[in-house]
Amino acid sequence: MIVPSPYADLLTLMDARAHTLAVLGSDTRYWEYGDPRSPTTIVMVHGFRGDHHGLEAVVAQLQGLRIISPDLPGFGESAAFDTAPHSIDSYAAWLAEFLRLLALPGRVVVLGHSFGSIVAAAAAAAPGGLPAQELVLVNPIAAPALSGPRGILTRLAVFYYWLASKLPERLGFALLRNRVIVRVMSITMAKTRSRQRRRWIHNQHDRYFSAFADRTVVLEAFTASVSHDVSEYAAAIDTHTLLIAAEKDDITPVPAQVRLRAQFPDARLHVLPGVGHLIHYEVPEDAAQALRAFLDPVRPAGAPEAAAS
């Protein structure tokens, strides 16, 4: 069953084009949306266990801009790394090389959501950094996941992935893709009171949350996700940065986001009320408005950016 996206019509206007690029041992699949003549390109990095579909509701709000949204290696339609582990260091190196190979003209903005916020931050903090003028982190992982307001759930997740690693390959892989467990994860994260929106969110997770190459990929990426956070890298990032946080985020509370902002040399924090770790599904309009205001505080947030002639 497919629940139609409430943003399907807007997304159609963005004219998605799929491409493949070999990057550090991964045949990386990525999608290009919007106006290729736009002077601004936003490169989006999705979260753990997701793929590019998870950020399409935000993409749909960004008419007039050029968006590039890859599937992380080992997830969605991108091949796993052939020899490298699926670690933060590997993903950060992949992101830097991906941008280098694209050689994007004009203004480049890198946006990372959740796990993608750690990847983007690690890449921006590495020697040489990223060829980007701005960095945007949505639901950034501001502190160790086990210290969050619902750390017990993270500990249960640790046990779940540990068990999946100990079972025989076929059983472990089946456990990781178990639809009941995926639904429990989705219900836990969703905060919206709209039954229709929750139904769509759960369907999105049913369709895309288990699109990973194999057990090794998801276990390595999970270990990376709970072993690192953005605060490790913040002080070394000199890129102008926007943190878009959520009032009800179960993974990182607002006080941790405030502390994180203070660790950046140049960052601002925008907190969205009444939403949790699914900003990209529940309030993509608000995320896009905050992004536009950050990129051009003079231009009205709803106004499209003029394309270069």
N, C-alpha and C positions, 0 to 999 in steps of 0.2 A: 504494500500500500504506500502511496506517495501523497503526502499532505502538501498542497500547493503553497509555495512561498508567498507571503504577503507582499514581497518585493519583486515578484516575477516580472511585472510590467516595467518597472524602473530598470531592472537588471537587463532586460532585453535592449533597452536604449544604450547600454554600455557596450554592446557588440563584442562579446568575448571571443578571443582568438587563442587557440592552443598552440604551444611550441614545445620543443624538446631541446635541451642543451646538456652536453656532457660536462659535469662539474666534479672534479676530484673523485672520480670513480663511480659517480652516480649519474645515470641518464635522468636528468631532472626535468620533470614536466612542469610547465608554468603557463599561466593564462594572462593575457594582456587585455585590458578593458579600457574603454573610453577613447579620448581623442589622442592619437599618436603625435599630434602637433602641439599638444599642451606643453608649456614651458616648465611644468612641474610633473614629476613622476613619483608616485608613492609605491614603494616596494613593501609588500605585506608578508609577515612571517606568522603562520598560524600556530595554534597551541598543541599540546600533547594529545596524541591519538586522533587528531583531526586531520583535515586537509584543506585545500583552498576554499571548499564550499562554505566552511564555517564563517568566513569573513565576507561572503558575498552580500549580505544584508548591509554591511558598511559600504562596500564598493558601490552598491546601488544608489547611495546618497551622494556620491561624489561626481556628479555630472560635470563635465568640462575639464576634468583632470585625467591623466593617464595613470592607470593602475597596473602593476605587475604583481601577480600572486602565485608563487610556486608551491608545490607540495614538497614538504621536507623529505629528504632522502629516507626511503624505507616506508613512507606513508603515502596514501592516495595512489597516484599513478607514477610516482618517482621511484626509481630503483634504489635499493639499499646501497650503502657504501660497499665496495667490493672487498676492501681489506681493513679499512679504519673502523674502530668501534663507534657506536652511535652515542657519542659523548658530547658535552657542551663544547669542548675544544674542537672536535671534528665539525660540529654544526656551525660554529663560529667561523672556522676556516672556510667552510663551504659557502657561507653567506658572503664573505669578503670576496671569494673567487667568483661567485655568481655575479656579483655587481661589477667586478673587474671585467669579466667576459662580456657583459651586456654593454659596458661603456656608455651609459646613459647620458645624453646631453642635458644641459639646463640644470634646474634645481631638482635635487634628489632627496626624498624623505623616506626613511625606513621606519616602518610600523611593526611592532611585535606584540602579539597577544599572549598573555599567560606564559607558557613554556617558551613561546616565541620571544617574550620580553627578555628572558635570560639569554637566549641565543643572540638576539640583537645587541644586548648590552655587552656581552662577552666580546662580540666582534668589534663593537665600537671602542672598547677599552684596549684591544690588542694593539701591539706596535703597528703603526700605519693606519689604524682605525678603519673607518668606512668612507667611501666617497659620497658622503651625504651631508647636506646642510642642516637637516633637522632629524631628530629621533623622537618617535612617539611610542610610548609603552602603555598598552591597554591592559587593565587588570594585572599590573606588574607584580611579579613574585618578589615582594619587598624584603622578606625575611625567610628563614628556613621554614619549609612547609609544616614540619612537625610542631612548630611553635604557634601555629595559627589558632583562631578561636575554636575550631573544631578539629584539633589535632588528633583526637581519638579516631576520627574518620580517616585521617591520613595514615594512622597506624594500622587501621583495618586494611587500607589499600596496600600498605607495605606487606602485610601478611598475605593478601590476595595474590600479589605478584610473586612473592616468595613461593607460595604453594604452586603457582603456575610453572615456576622454574624447576620445581622438584618432581612434578608429575612426568610420566612419559610424554614424549613430544606431541603425539596426537591429542592426548587428554589435556595437556597443558595449553595447547593452542586453542582447543575447544573452550576451555575455561575462560581464556582471555576474550573470546568472542561471544561469551554467553549473553544472550539477549536480556535475561532477567537482571543480571548484574549491571549491564549497560543502562537499563531502565532505572535501576535504583540510583546509579550515579547521576543520571539526568534529573530525576526527581529531587535529589538532594541539592543540586546546584541551582535549579530554577526557582526564582523568587516571584515572578509575575503572578498576578491573581487572575489573569485572563486565561480561561480554559482553552480558547482557540489558539492563543500564543503558546501555551504549554504543550498542546497537542503537536504543533508544528516543531517545537524544539525537540520533543522526544522523538519525533519521526526523523529529524535531522541526525540525531545521535544514533538511531537505529540504522540509518543508511550509511553513515560515514565514520562512526566512531571505531569501527573494527577494520578499517581499510589499511592494514599494515602488512608488510611483506611476510614476516614470519615471527615466531616467538622471540628469537634473539633480538630482533630490532626493538620490539616494544619493551622488553625487559631492560635492555641497555638504556633506552631513552627514559624509562621510568626512573631508573637509578640516577640518571643525570638530572632529572627534574626535581628530585627530593634531596639531592646532594649539593645543589647550588642555588643561588638567588641573586637578584639584581644588585643587592647591597655590596656584594663582593667586588663589583666592577665600577660602581657609581663614581667614586672619586677620580678615576682615571679617564672619565668621559668628558671631553670638553665641548662636545656637540650640544647645541641648543636643544633642550629636551622638554617634552610634555609628558606628564604622567596622568593618565585618565584612570582614576580609581573608582571603587564602588563602595557605597555606604555599608552594604550588607555582605561583603565578600567574606566567605567562610575560610578562605585560604590566607588572606592577608588583611588584617583590620586596618582601619583608617589611621590610628596612631602610628603604626609601622610605616604607612605610606608617607606620613609627615616626616618621620625620621629619615626615610629614604630620600625625600626631596632635599633635605638639608645636606646630604652627602654629595650631591651633584654640584659641580662648579656653576652650572647654569641650567636650572630646571624650574618649572612651575608645576603645580599640582592642581588638578581639576577633579573634584569628587562629585559623582552622580548619585543623587538620593534614591532610596527605595529599590536599588538593584544590587545583585550579587556578582558572582563570577562569570555571568553570561551577558555582559554588556553588549557584545557583538550580536546577540540574538534578541535580547529584550528591549534595548534602547539604542539601536544602531544610529537612529536619527540624532540623538543627543551626542553620541560619540563623534559623528561626522561634523556636527555643529562646533563642538569643542576643537576639533582638528582644524577646521577652516578658520576659526577665530585665532588660533595659534599661528597658522601660516600667514595670515594677513589680517591683523587686528583692525585695520582701517576699513577693509571691504566688508559689507554686510555678510553675515555667515551663510545666508541662503543663496547668495549670488554666485553664479558659475564663474570660473576663471577664464579669461579670454585666451584663446589659443594663439600661438605665435603664427605670424603670417609667413 
